[in-house]
Amino acid sequence: MKEDVLIVDDSSEMLEVLARQLESNHFNAFKATNVLDAVDLLKLKIPSLLITDIQMPGVHGGQLIEYCHKEFPELPILVITGYPSSEIAKKLYDSGIPSLTKPFTQEELLRKVEEVLNTEENHTKPLPTPPHLKFKGFIGQAESLNKTFHLINRTKDNQVTVLISGESGTGKELVARAIHYSGKYNKGPFIAVNCGAIPEHLLESELFGFVKGAFTGAHESRDGFFMAANKGTLFLDEIGNSGKQVQQSLLRAIQEKEIIPVGGRTPKKVDLRIIAATNLNLNDQVKKDQFREDLYYRLNVVNINLPPLRERVSDIPVLVNYFLTKYCKEFGKEGMKITPEALDSLRFHSWPGNVRELENVIQQAIIMADEEIQPNHLPKQVQPSHQGIFPDFDLDLISLKEAELKHIKKVLAHFNGNKTKAAKLLGITRKTLGQKLKNYPGN
């Protein structure tokens, strides 16, 4: 059985060379051009070996190694560097981490890889995916996620265009990465582009590249994100924020499987999968003439709609436990617990920011608390009011049946009368909810 190797290097040429050398010798090679992408890959799949460069822009390889020592202490690591005299490289060498100095031959690489994998203290089977992940990268078991898991499995092994919709913070990029890295095209690059973060007048040149002299400042020709993602996946986040000119060029690229750089005349063929995401209702955008209808249909071949956290209330304790474990370790507060009262506060919050908001709340609470998280350690917007969960009546003055009815009505009002969603939050079937409402006089 082939062993998986994750290679991290900011040089795409070096990545390609290393991948080919390893794959020709019965390894599966996965590539990342920076540390953040590598961390995302490690969350989805734990390899048998990590090979990483040290000197990289932004977060350097030494920080990746520190992260792996904390999160995956049994993962074997091999360092490659062209700067063996650098301070970081010296520290790693002193700590005993195996290394190779560039340039090296294929024979030297393979000999070192085998040496690292066969060292008794490093040799271990690939670490399993954490048990709380029902699908790679996902935390939770809510029924509302089942359709998401089903569609990921249906799309991961083909190049069909996928449109992921959902509120901010629901994990749209996580879905895109799961489709890419769990399927048969996972050896190609995954390139994520936030269309909403790039000024409209620059987006076209960033996506399709440009030729020398195309505009002021274009001193040399440069490839764009489409070419960078060739043979892999291009993830276009917040696609609804792109302008009409870019939309027209995107439509042509999808239809013809080719692009024309800004200022150029010669088309370039591309072979990639496109996954787009939006928190806008593109159908409404089409009706308002703010998004091309033909592009919408091209993107929306398969639609994956992510449920908001308020429809996954049963997953909140699981997510809280995951974030507690993760950030308590990072902040040096291991063993911290959360009180039932604080957990109830989290369960009854509406979560407009979804999972991302919950993650931020847990980080803040860990910092504010000492031994256990109590309701007063949560941000004010998450804390229960002084009147409790039911602010409109005094629990001491009504019966349990009346309290249940008021709570059911409150949940129904929250979901605008949708009994299916209300039943999910209440933890009962829709039929049981209907029976309860019939049993109360006047309902």
LOBA-339036 format. One record per residue (C-alpha): x, y, z; residue in three letters. Coordinates in Angstrom, 2 decimals, m for minus. Example, Ala and Ser with C-alpha at 12.3 -4.5 7.8 and 13.67 -1.06 7.14 Angstrom:
+---------+---------+---------+------+
!      xx !      yy !      zz ! code !
+---------+---------+---------+------+
!   12.30 !   m4.50 !    7.80 !  Ala !
!   13.67 !   m1.06 !    7.14 !  Ser !
+---------+---------+---------+------+
end
This chain:
+---------+---------+---------+------+
!      xx !      yy !      zz ! code !
+---------+---------+---------+------+
!    0.00 !    0.00 !    0.00 !  Met !
!    1.34 !    3.43 !   m0.98 !  Lys !
!    2.27 !    5.81 !    1.83 !  Glu !
!    1.12 !    9.45 !    1.75 !  Asp !
!    3.68 !   12.25 !    1.84 !  Val !
!    2.80 !   15.94 !    2.26 !  Leu !
!    5.32 !   18.30 !    0.62 !  Ile !
!    5.39 !   22.01 !    1.56 !  Val !
!    7.46 !   24.46 !   m0.49 !  Asp !
!    6.72 !   27.93 !   m1.85 !  Asp !
!    8.41 !   26.97 !   m5.15 !  Ser !
!    5.89 !   25.28 !   m7.46 !  Ser !
!    8.79 !   23.94 !   m9.55 !  Glu !
!   10.39 !   22.26 !   m6.52 !  Met !
!    7.01 !   20.86 !   m5.48 !  Leu !
!    6.50 !   19.32 !   m8.91 !  Glu !
!    9.98 !   17.78 !   m8.99 !  Val !
!    9.67 !   16.29 !   m5.50 !  Leu !
!    6.17 !   14.97 !   m6.21 !  Ala !
!    7.29 !   13.22 !   m9.39 !  Arg !
!   10.33 !   11.70 !   m7.71 !  Gln !
!    8.25 !   10.35 !   m4.83 !  Leu !
!    5.36 !    9.12 !   m6.99 !  Glu !
!    7.75 !    7.24 !   m9.27 !  Ser !
!    8.84 !    5.35 !   m6.15 !  Asn !
!    5.43 !    4.26 !   m4.88 !  His !
!    4.43 !    7.22 !   m2.69 !  Phe !
!    1.29 !    9.37 !   m2.89 !  Asn !
!    2.40 !   13.00 !   m2.96 !  Ala !
!    0.24 !   15.88 !   m1.71 !  Phe !
!    1.42 !   19.45 !   m2.27 !  Lys !
!    1.04 !   22.78 !   m0.48 !  Ala !
!    2.70 !   26.07 !   m1.43 !  Thr !
!    2.43 !   27.60 !    2.04 !  Asn !
!    2.03 !   26.66 !    5.69 !  Val !
!   m1.63 !   27.67 !    5.99 !  Leu !
!   m2.64 !   25.38 !    3.10 !  Asp !
!   m0.54 !   22.63 !    4.67 !  Ala !
!   m2.39 !   22.98 !    7.98 !  Val !
!   m5.72 !   22.76 !    6.14 !  Asp !
!   m4.52 !   19.57 !    4.44 !  Leu !
!   m3.40 !   18.07 !    7.75 !  Leu !
!   m6.88 !   18.67 !    9.15 !  Lys !
!   m8.31 !   16.59 !    6.32 !  Leu !
!   m5.74 !   13.83 !    6.03 !  Lys !
!   m2.71 !   12.85 !    8.14 !  Ile !
!    0.19 !   11.65 !    5.95 !  Pro !
!    2.91 !    9.13 !    6.77 !  Ser !
!    5.57 !   11.83 !    6.34 !  Leu !
!    5.81 !   15.63 !    6.16 !  Leu !
!    8.53 !   17.17 !    3.97 !  Ile !
!    8.81 !   20.93 !    4.42 !  Thr !
!   10.97 !   23.82 !    3.33 !  Asp !
!   11.99 !   26.36 !    5.98 !  Ile !
!   12.33 !   29.73 !    4.29 !  Gln !
!    8.85 !   30.63 !    3.01 !  Met !
!    6.98 !   33.94 !    2.82 !  Pro !
!    4.67 !   34.69 !    5.73 !  Gly !
!    4.51 !   31.74 !    8.11 !  Val !
!    7.80 !   29.80 !    7.89 !  His !
!    8.42 !   26.07 !    8.04 !  Gly !
!    9.67 !   26.18 !   11.60 !  Gly !
!    6.24 !   27.30 !   12.77 !  Gln !
!    4.63 !   24.44 !   10.83 !  Leu !
!    6.92 !   22.00 !   12.62 !  Ile !
!    6.00 !   23.48 !   16.02 !  Glu !
!    2.32 !   23.10 !   15.12 !  Tyr !
!    2.83 !   19.45 !   14.10 !  Cys !
!    4.75 !   18.65 !   17.29 !  His !
!    1.72 !   19.86 !   19.29 !  Lys !
!   m1.09 !   18.45 !   17.17 !  Glu !
!    0.53 !   15.35 !   15.59 !  Phe !
!    3.50 !   14.41 !   17.80 !  Pro !
!    4.03 !   11.05 !   16.04 !  Glu !
!    4.18 !   12.49 !   12.52 !  Leu !
!    7.70 !   12.00 !   11.01 !  Pro !
!    9.17 !   15.20 !    9.52 !  Ile !
!   11.94 !   15.80 !    6.98 !  Leu !
!   13.27 !   19.34 !    6.47 !  Val !
!   14.62 !   20.55 !    3.13 !  Ile !
!   16.42 !   23.88 !    2.97 !  Thr !
!   18.63 !   25.94 !    0.73 !  Gly !
!   19.84 !   27.98 !    3.72 !  Tyr !
!   21.40 !   25.51 !    6.19 !  Pro !
!   23.22 !   28.32 !    7.99 !  Ser !
!   20.02 !   30.24 !    8.81 !  Ser !
!   19.06 !   30.61 !   12.47 !  Glu !
!   15.86 !   28.59 !   12.06 !  Ile !
!   17.67 !   25.76 !   10.22 !  Ala !
!   20.34 !   25.61 !   12.94 !  Lys !
!   17.70 !   25.35 !   15.68 !  Lys !
!   15.95 !   22.53 !   13.84 !  Leu !
!   19.25 !   20.74 !   13.27 !  Tyr !
!   20.10 !   21.05 !   16.97 !  Asp !
!   16.71 !   19.58 !   17.87 !  Ser !
!   17.53 !   16.46 !   15.87 !  Gly !
!   15.03 !   16.83 !   13.03 !  Ile !
!   16.29 !   15.07 !    9.86 !  Pro !
!   17.17 !   17.45 !    7.03 !  Ser !
!   18.39 !   17.66 !    3.44 !  Leu !
!   20.25 !   20.61 !    1.97 !  Thr !
!   19.31 !   21.80 !   m1.52 !  Lys !
!   20.29 !   20.86 !   m4.14 !  Pro !
!   20.08 !   17.09 !   m3.68 !  Phe !
!   19.69 !   14.13 !   m6.01 !  Thr !
!   16.68 !   11.85 !   m6.29 !  Gln !
!   18.73 !    9.05 !   m4.74 !  Glu !
!   19.60 !   11.25 !   m1.74 !  Glu !
!   15.96 !   12.23 !   m1.29 !  Leu !
!   14.64 !    8.66 !   m1.41 !  Leu !
!   17.39 !    7.37 !    0.87 !  Arg !
!   16.56 !   10.05 !    3.43 !  Lys !
!   12.80 !    9.44 !    3.16 !  Val !
!   13.27 !    5.71 !    3.77 !  Glu !
!   15.64 !    6.45 !    6.65 !  Glu !
!   13.10 !    8.74 !    8.35 !  Val !
!   10.20 !    6.35 !    7.83 !  Leu !
!   12.19 !    3.34 !    9.05 !  Asn !
!   13.63 !    4.99 !   12.13 !  Thr !
!   12.08 !    3.07 !   15.01 !  Glu !
!   11.23 !    6.13 !   17.08 !  Glu !
!    9.55 !    7.84 !   14.13 !  Asn !
!    7.92 !    4.89 !   12.42 !  His !
!    4.18 !    4.87 !   12.87 !  Thr !
!    1.09 !    4.07 !   10.90 !  Lys !
!   m0.74 !    7.05 !    9.41 !  Pro !
!   m2.71 !    8.74 !   12.15 !  Leu !
!   m6.46 !    8.21 !   11.90 !  Pro !
!   m8.91 !   10.96 !   11.15 !  Thr !
!  m10.27 !   12.24 !   14.50 !  Pro !
!  m13.35 !   10.22 !   15.46 !  Pro !
!  m15.63 !   13.25 !   15.84 !  His !
!  m15.35 !   14.00 !   12.11 !  Leu !
!  m18.23 !   12.35 !   10.26 !  Lys !
!  m16.69 !   13.58 !    7.01 !  Phe !
!  m13.15 !   14.85 !    6.60 !  Lys !
!  m12.94 !   18.32 !    8.03 !  Gly !
!  m16.47 !   18.41 !    9.41 !  Phe !
!  m17.43 !   18.36 !   13.06 !  Ile !
!  m20.90 !   17.24 !   14.01 !  Gly !
!  m23.58 !   14.71 !   13.24 !  Gln !
!  m26.67 !   16.84 !   12.67 !  Ala !
!  m29.17 !   15.37 !   10.26 !  Glu !
!  m29.15 !   18.63 !    8.28 !  Ser !
!  m25.54 !   17.89 !    7.24 !  Leu !
!  m26.35 !   14.51 !    5.69 !  Asn !
!  m27.28 !   16.03 !    2.33 !  Lys !
!  m24.00 !   17.97 !    2.34 !  Thr !
!  m22.02 !   14.77 !    2.95 !  Phe !
!  m23.97 !   12.99 !    0.22 !  His !
!  m23.27 !   15.71 !   m2.37 !  Leu !
!  m19.57 !   15.87 !   m1.47 !  Ile !
!  m19.31 !   12.15 !   m2.14 !  Asn !
!  m21.24 !   12.52 !   m5.40 !  Arg !
!  m19.02 !   15.31 !   m6.76 !  Thr !
!  m15.53 !   14.53 !   m5.44 !  Lys !
!  m14.47 !   12.23 !   m8.30 !  Asp !
!  m15.59 !   14.35 !  m11.27 !  Asn !
!  m15.06 !   17.87 !  m12.54 !  Gln !
!  m18.66 !   19.02 !  m12.38 !  Val !
!  m19.07 !   22.68 !  m11.46 !  Thr !
!  m20.36 !   23.14 !   m7.91 !  Val !
!  m22.04 !   26.17 !   m6.31 !  Leu !
!  m21.90 !   26.26 !   m2.50 !  Ile !
!  m24.40 !   28.58 !   m0.86 !  Ser !
!  m24.89 !   29.46 !    2.77 !  Gly !
!  m24.49 !   32.19 !    5.34 !  Glu !
!  m21.08 !   33.58 !    6.30 !  Ser !
!  m19.23 !   31.34 !    8.72 !  Gly !
!  m20.95 !   28.08 !    7.78 !  Thr !
!  m17.82 !   26.53 !    6.25 !  Gly !
!  m18.15 !   26.94 !    2.47 !  Lys !
!  m14.41 !   26.74 !    1.84 !  Glu !
!  m14.27 !   23.65 !    4.05 !  Leu !
!  m16.77 !   21.95 !    1.72 !  Val !
!  m14.72 !   22.96 !   m1.33 !  Ala !
!  m11.53 !   21.56 !    0.21 !  Arg !
!  m13.33 !   18.35 !    1.20 !  Ala !
!  m14.51 !   17.85 !   m2.40 !  Ile !
!  m10.99 !   18.43 !   m3.73 !  His !
!   m8.87 !   16.53 !   m1.25 !  Tyr !
!  m11.14 !   13.50 !   m0.78 !  Ser !
!  m11.48 !   12.81 !   m4.51 !  Gly !
!   m9.30 !   11.39 !   m7.24 !  Lys !
!   m8.11 !   14.84 !   m8.38 !  Tyr !
!   m6.49 !   15.58 !   m5.00 !  Asn !
!   m2.95 !   15.60 !   m6.37 !  Lys !
!   m3.62 !   18.79 !   m8.31 !  Gly !
!   m3.46 !   22.25 !   m6.71 !  Pro !
!   m6.30 !   23.79 !   m4.72 !  Phe !
!   m6.41 !   27.55 !   m5.28 !  Ile !
!   m8.84 !   29.66 !   m3.23 !  Ala !
!   m9.73 !   33.18 !   m4.39 !  Val !
!  m11.92 !   35.59 !   m2.43 !  Asn !
!  m13.58 !   37.57 !   m5.21 !  Cys !
!  m15.02 !   40.02 !   m2.69 !  Gly !
!  m11.56 !   40.95 !   m1.36 !  Ala !
!  m10.06 !   41.91 !   m4.76 !  Ile !
!  m11.02 !   45.29 !   m6.30 !  Pro !
!  m13.20 !   44.78 !   m9.35 !  Glu !
!  m10.74 !   46.48 !  m11.73 !  His !
!   m8.01 !   44.02 !  m10.65 !  Leu !
!  m10.04 !   40.81 !  m10.41 !  Leu !
!   m9.93 !   39.96 !  m14.11 !  Glu !
!   m6.14 !   40.22 !  m14.34 !  Ser !
!   m5.76 !   38.26 !  m11.08 !  Glu !
!   m7.95 !   35.44 !  m12.40 !  Leu !
!   m6.77 !   35.24 !  m16.02 !  Phe !
!   m3.30 !   36.80 !  m15.86 !  Gly !
!   m1.99 !   39.53 !  m18.12 !  Phe !
!    0.63 !   40.17 !  m20.79 !  Val !
!    3.48 !   42.63 !  m20.58 !  Lys !
!    2.31 !   46.17 !  m21.31 !  Gly !
!   m1.41 !   45.35 !  m20.85 !  Ala !
!   m1.75 !   48.25 !  m18.41 !  Phe !
!    0.39 !   50.68 !  m16.43 !  Thr !
!    2.64 !   48.67 !  m14.17 !  Gly !
!    2.47 !   45.45 !  m16.22 !  Ala !
!    6.25 !   45.22 !  m16.66 !  His !
!    6.14 !   41.50 !  m17.36 !  Glu !
!    3.61 !   38.86 !  m18.33 !  Ser !
!    2.08 !   36.91 !  m15.47 !  Arg !
!   m0.23 !   33.92 !  m15.14 !  Asp !
!   m3.38 !   34.24 !  m13.06 !  Gly !
!   m5.25 !   31.97 !  m10.67 !  Phe !
!   m6.77 !   29.89 !  m13.49 !  Phe !
!   m3.33 !   28.76 !  m14.66 !  Met !
!   m2.17 !   28.26 !  m11.07 !  Ala !
!   m5.12 !   25.89 !  m10.52 !  Ala !
!   m4.62 !   23.98 !  m13.78 !  Asn !
!   m5.12 !   20.21 !  m13.30 !  Lys !
!   m6.68 !   20.95 !   m9.91 !  Gly !
!   m9.50 !   22.99 !   m8.36 !  Thr !
!  m10.20 !   26.73 !   m8.45 !  Leu !
!  m12.41 !   27.88 !   m5.56 !  Phe !
!  m14.12 !   31.22 !   m6.26 !  Leu !
!  m15.45 !   32.48 !   m2.94 !  Asp !
!  m18.03 !   35.30 !   m2.81 !  Glu !
!  m18.63 !   34.95 !   m6.56 !  Ile !
!  m21.71 !   37.16 !   m6.25 !  Gly !
!  m19.45 !   40.19 !   m5.73 !  Asn !
!  m17.81 !   39.93 !   m9.16 !  Ser !
!  m18.60 !   42.55 !  m11.84 !  Gly !
!  m20.28 !   41.99 !  m15.20 !  Lys !
!  m17.03 !   42.09 !  m17.18 !  Gln !
!  m15.44 !   39.40 !  m15.02 !  Val !
!  m18.66 !   37.36 !  m15.19 !  Gln !
!  m18.52 !   37.40 !  m18.99 !  Gln !
!  m14.90 !   36.21 !  m18.97 !  Ser !
!  m15.75 !   33.50 !  m16.42 !  Leu !
!  m18.60 !   32.26 !  m18.58 !  Leu !
!  m16.28 !   31.94 !  m21.57 !  Arg !
!  m13.62 !   30.16 !  m19.51 !  Ala !
!  m16.15 !   27.60 !  m18.27 !  Ile !
!  m17.75 !   27.05 !  m21.69 !  Gln !
!  m14.60 !   26.92 !  m23.80 !  Glu !
!  m12.18 !   25.60 !  m21.15 !  Lys !
!   m9.74 !   28.30 !  m22.13 !  Glu !
!   m8.75 !   31.77 !  m20.97 !  Ile !
!   m7.33 !   34.90 !  m22.59 !  Ile !
!   m4.95 !   36.95 !  m20.40 !  Pro !
!   m5.74 !   40.65 !  m20.07 !  Val !
!   m4.14 !   42.44 !  m23.03 !  Gly !
!   m3.53 !   39.17 !  m24.84 !  Gly !
!   m4.99 !   37.60 !  m27.96 !  Arg !
!   m3.93 !   33.97 !  m27.77 !  Thr !
!   m6.24 !   31.68 !  m25.77 !  Pro !
!   m4.72 !   29.26 !  m23.24 !  Lys !
!   m6.35 !   25.90 !  m22.57 !  Lys !
!   m7.12 !   25.05 !  m18.95 !  Val !
!   m8.18 !   21.77 !  m17.36 !  Asp !
!   m9.61 !   22.30 !  m13.90 !  Leu !
!  m12.65 !   22.03 !  m11.68 !  Arg !
!  m14.45 !   25.20 !  m10.60 !  Ile !
!  m16.21 !   25.44 !   m7.26 !  Ile !
!  m17.93 !   28.73 !   m6.48 !  Ala !
!  m19.45 !   29.96 !   m3.23 !  Ala !
!  m21.73 !   32.78 !   m2.18 !  Thr !
!  m23.69 !   34.04 !    0.81 !  Asn !
!  m26.00 !   35.94 !   m1.55 !  Leu !
!  m29.10 !   34.58 !   m3.25 !  Asn !
!  m27.80 !   34.48 !   m6.83 !  Leu !
!  m31.27 !   33.80 !   m8.19 !  Asn !
!  m32.37 !   37.15 !   m6.71 !  Asp !
!  m29.20 !   38.76 !   m8.08 !  Gln !
!  m30.14 !   37.49 !  m11.55 !  Val !
!  m33.64 !   39.00 !  m11.23 !  Lys !
!  m32.05 !   42.33 !  m10.25 !  Lys !
!  m29.75 !   42.11 !  m13.30 !  Asp !
!  m26.70 !   42.09 !  m11.04 !  Gln !
!  m25.56 !   38.59 !  m12.02 !  Phe !
!  m25.58 !   36.93 !  m15.44 !  Arg !
!  m28.27 !   34.29 !  m15.76 !  Glu !
!  m26.22 !   32.13 !  m18.14 !  Asp !
!  m23.24 !   32.14 !  m15.76 !  Leu !
!  m25.53 !   31.28 !  m12.83 !  Tyr !
!  m26.74 !   28.14 !  m14.61 !  Tyr !
!  m23.19 !   27.20 !  m15.57 !  Arg !
!  m22.05 !   27.48 !  m11.95 !  Leu !
!  m25.13 !   25.91 !  m10.40 !  Asn !
!  m24.83 !   22.45 !  m11.95 !  Val !
!  m24.69 !   20.98 !   m8.44 !  Val !
!  m25.81 !   23.13 !   m5.53 !  Asn !
!  m24.72 !   22.48 !   m1.96 !  Ile !
!  m26.60 !   24.60 !    0.56 !  Asn !
!  m24.95 !   24.65 !    3.97 !  Leu !
!  m27.31 !   24.80 !    6.97 !  Pro !
!  m26.75 !   27.63 !    9.47 !  Pro !
!  m25.65 !   26.72 !   12.99 !  Leu !
!  m29.10 !   27.52 !   14.43 !  Arg !
!  m30.36 !   24.52 !   12.44 !  Glu !
!  m27.57 !   22.34 !   13.86 !  Arg !
!  m28.15 !   23.03 !   17.56 !  Val !
!  m27.46 !   19.38 !   18.44 !  Ser !
!  m23.89 !   19.89 !   17.14 !  Asp !
!  m23.12 !   22.85 !   19.42 !  Ile !
!  m21.86 !   20.69 !   22.37 !  Pro !
!  m19.60 !   18.74 !   19.98 !  Val !
!  m18.24 !   21.92 !   18.41 !  Leu !
!  m17.74 !   23.54 !   21.82 !  Val !
!  m15.79 !   20.51 !   23.03 !  Asn !
!  m13.63 !   20.55 !   19.89 !  Tyr !
!  m12.82 !   24.27 !   20.18 !  Phe !
!  m12.23 !   23.95 !   23.93 !  Leu !
!   m9.70 !   21.18 !   23.42 !  Thr !
!   m7.99 !   23.03 !   20.58 !  Lys !
!   m7.69 !   26.47 !   22.14 !  Tyr !
!   m7.11 !   25.40 !   25.75 !  Cys !
!   m4.04 !   23.61 !   24.49 !  Lys !
!   m2.97 !   26.62 !   22.42 !  Glu !
!   m3.52 !   29.08 !   25.29 !  Phe !
!   m1.93 !   26.85 !   27.93 !  Gly !
!   m5.19 !   26.23 !   29.85 !  Lys !
!   m5.66 !   22.50 !   29.33 !  Glu !
!   m8.40 !   20.85 !   31.36 !  Gly !
!  m10.74 !   23.82 !   31.40 !  Met !
!  m14.45 !   22.88 !   31.45 !  Lys !
!  m17.65 !   24.70 !   30.58 !  Ile !
!  m20.61 !   24.82 !   32.98 !  Thr !
!  m24.04 !   23.50 !   31.89 !  Pro !
!  m25.43 !   27.01 !   32.27 !  Glu !
!  m22.85 !   28.46 !   29.89 !  Ala !
!  m23.47 !   25.64 !   27.41 !  Leu !
!  m27.21 !   26.37 !   27.55 !  Asp !
!  m26.47 !   30.02 !   26.75 !  Ser !
!  m24.58 !   28.89 !   23.66 !  Leu !
!  m27.38 !   26.54 !   22.60 !  Arg !
!  m30.02 !   29.29 !   22.75 !  Phe !
!  m28.00 !   31.95 !   20.91 !  His !
!  m29.13 !   32.60 !   17.31 !  Ser !
!  m25.54 !   32.56 !   15.88 !  Trp !
!  m25.70 !   35.06 !   13.02 !  Pro !
!  m21.97 !   34.41 !   12.46 !  Gly !
!  m22.43 !   30.63 !   12.59 !  Asn !
!  m19.51 !   28.27 !   13.36 !  Val !
!  m16.94 !   31.03 !   12.89 !  Arg !
!  m18.72 !   33.13 !   15.52 !  Glu !
!  m18.90 !   30.16 !   17.91 !  Leu !
!  m15.17 !   29.57 !   17.49 !  Glu !
!  m14.40 !   33.20 !   18.31 !  Asn !
!  m16.71 !   33.12 !   21.35 !  Val !
!  m14.96 !   30.03 !   22.76 !  Ile !
!  m11.54 !   31.63 !   22.29 !  Gln !
!  m12.66 !   34.75 !   24.15 !  Gln !
!  m14.25 !   32.71 !   26.95 !  Ala !
!  m11.09 !   30.67 !   27.48 !  Ile !
!   m9.08 !   33.87 !   27.85 !  Ile !
!  m11.59 !   35.38 !   30.30 !  Met !
!  m12.09 !   32.28 !   32.47 !  Ala !
!   m9.72 !   30.68 !   35.00 !  Asp !
!  m10.86 !   27.12 !   35.76 !  Glu !
!  m14.25 !   26.81 !   34.08 !  Glu !
!  m16.29 !   28.83 !   31.62 !  Ile !
!  m19.41 !   30.36 !   33.18 !  Gln !
!  m22.10 !   32.47 !   31.46 !  Pro !
!  m20.44 !   35.74 !   32.57 !  Asn !
!  m17.28 !   34.76 !   30.65 !  His !
!  m19.21 !   34.81 !   27.38 !  Leu !
!  m19.65 !   37.96 !   25.25 !  Pro !
!  m22.67 !   40.06 !   26.27 !  Lys !
!  m24.64 !   39.22 !   23.12 !  Gln !
!  m24.41 !   35.51 !   24.02 !  Val !
!  m25.14 !   35.80 !   27.75 !  Gln !
!  m28.71 !   35.07 !   28.88 !  Pro !
!  m30.73 !   38.02 !   30.14 !  Ser !
!  m31.21 !   38.41 !   33.89 !  His !
!  m34.78 !   37.18 !   33.35 !  Gln !
!  m33.54 !   33.85 !   32.05 !  Gly !
!  m34.38 !   32.01 !   28.86 !  Ile !
!  m38.04 !   33.03 !   29.01 !  Phe !
!  m37.91 !   36.81 !   29.64 !  Pro !
!  m41.62 !   37.38 !   29.12 !  Asp !
!  m42.91 !   35.46 !   32.16 !  Phe !
!  m41.99 !   34.31 !   35.66 !  Asp !
!  m41.36 !   30.56 !   35.80 !  Leu !
!  m42.48 !   30.46 !   39.43 !  Asp !
!  m46.01 !   31.55 !   38.50 !  Leu !
!  m46.87 !   29.13 !   35.68 !  Ile !
!  m47.20 !   25.39 !   35.29 !  Ser !
!  m44.68 !   23.14 !   33.55 !  Leu !
!  m47.17 !   22.58 !   30.70 !  Lys !
!  m47.53 !   26.36 !   30.24 !  Glu !
!  m43.76 !   26.78 !   30.29 !  Ala !
!  m43.39 !   24.07 !   27.62 !  Glu !
!  m46.01 !   25.71 !   25.41 !  Leu !
!  m44.39 !   29.14 !   25.72 !  Lys !
!  m41.01 !   27.67 !   24.83 !  His !
!  m42.45 !   25.84 !   21.82 !  Ile !
!  m44.11 !   29.06 !   20.65 !  Lys !
!  m40.87 !   30.96 !   21.08 !  Lys !
!  m38.94 !   28.43 !   18.98 !  Val !
!  m41.68 !   28.41 !   16.30 !  Leu !
!  m41.58 !   32.21 !   16.16 !  Ala !
!  m37.79 !   32.08 !   15.76 !  His !
!  m38.24 !   29.89 !   12.65 !  Phe !
!  m41.23 !   31.87 !   11.34 !  Asn !
!  m43.62 !   29.00 !   12.00 !  Gly !
!  m41.51 !   26.33 !   10.28 !  Asn !
!  m42.42 !   23.20 !   12.28 !  Lys !
!  m39.71 !   21.04 !   10.73 !  Thr !
!  m36.91 !   23.36 !   11.82 !  Lys !
!  m38.52 !   23.97 !   15.21 !  Ala !
!  m38.82 !   20.23 !   15.85 !  Ala !
!  m35.13 !   19.72 !   15.04 !  Lys !
!  m34.09 !   22.36 !   17.57 !  Leu !
!  m36.46 !   20.96 !   20.21 !  Leu !
!  m35.09 !   17.47 !   19.67 !  Gly !
!  m38.45 !   15.92 !   18.75 !  Ile !
!  m40.13 !   14.77 !   15.55 !  Thr !
!  m42.41 !   17.04 !   13.56 !  Arg !
!  m45.28 !   14.66 !   14.33 !  Lys !
!  m44.63 !   14.91 !   18.08 !  Thr !
!  m44.53 !   18.71 !   17.82 !  Leu !
!  m47.91 !   18.68 !   16.07 !  Gly !
!  m49.39 !   16.44 !   18.76 !  Gln !
!  m48.11 !   18.71 !   21.54 !  Lys !
!  m49.70 !   21.76 !   19.92 !  Leu !
!  m53.04 !   19.92 !   19.54 !  Lys !
!  m53.00 !   18.95 !   23.22 !  Asn !
!  m52.98 !   22.56 !   24.38 !  Tyr !
!  m56.35 !   24.34 !   24.56 !  Pro !
!  m56.66 !   27.17 !   22.08 !  Gly !
!  m53.94 !   25.84 !   19.74 !  Asn !
+---------+---------+---------+------+
end
